[in-house]
Amino acid sequence: MTDRTDFWWPGSGIAGEADGDLKYDGRFGDPVSLLRARRERDHRLRSRGIRSVAHWGWSDLVDPDALDGILRGAGLPRVALPDPYRLATARIALAPRHSVPRLHAGAETGV
């Protein structure tokens, strides 16, 4: 069986997985089965020499302390401080989109 990872830091022997919450909310199958498959895949990766597999979600991505804790907890050394600009743009890009009411032809816009 071939397994892949989202991120790979060969110098540290660490793999990373960006797991969105949608993956485990039931729309892609039974969450318990999906978590069991993830655990089995992580075990296969570790049996091939990967030291650790770090998992994070979107909410962790935009929280520098949470992501730092996950990556450092997996054994990955910090090589740079968080970039506030990139984190701010990630927060905006990952924010839920609210639907905007559509105007019908001939509707007044107030402009």
Sequence and secondary structure as in RCSB ss.txt:
>XXXX:A:sequence
MTDRTDFWWPGSGIAGEADGDLKYDGRFGDPVSLLRARRERDHRLRSRGIRSVAHWGWSDLVDPDALDGILRGAG
LPRVALPDPYRLATARIALAPRHSVPRLHAGAETGV
>XXXX:A:secstr
     SEEETTTTEEEEE  GGGGSSTTS HHHHHHHHHHHHHHHHHTT  EEEEE HHHHT HHHHHHHHHHTT
    S   HHHHHHHHHHHS         TT     
